[in-house]
Amino acid sequence: MSGYKALLLPGNVSLIYIWHPIFTEEIDFWTKLALQSLGQFDIVAVVSGVGTKLVR
């Protein structure tokens, strides 16, 4: 799928720079998935909200 890495970039960046220093790589799959999803949707929502405010 083209653009797959670009779509998952916010979640992966949050895992690398926010969650990884806090937790080790030995955390469960579901915990890691929840943290990535949280980072993915929170970062995208904030960027979209700021972009919308700037355009208005």
TAWO-V327846 format. One record per pair of residues at least 12 apart in sequence whose ideal C-beta (glycine too) atoms are under 10 Angstrom apart, sorted by the first residue. I is the first residue (numbers start at 1). J is the second residue. Records with the same first field share a line. If there is no record, write none. Layout:
# TAWO-V327846
I = J / J
This chain:
# TAWO-V327846
7 = 40 / 44
8 = 36 / 40
9 = 40 / 43 / 44
10 = 36 / 39 / 40 / 41 / 42 / 43 / 44 / 45 / 46 / 47
11 = 33 / 35 / 36 / 37 / 38 / 39 / 40 / 41 / 42 / 43 / 44
12 = 36 / 39 / 40
13 = 39 / 40 / 43
14 = 35 / 36 / 37 / 38 / 39 / 40 / 42 / 43
15 = 32 / 35 / 36 / 38 / 39 / 40
16 = 39
17 = 39
18 = 35 / 38 / 39 / 43
19 = 31 / 32 / 35 / 36 / 38 / 39
20 = 32 / 35
22 = 35
23 = 35
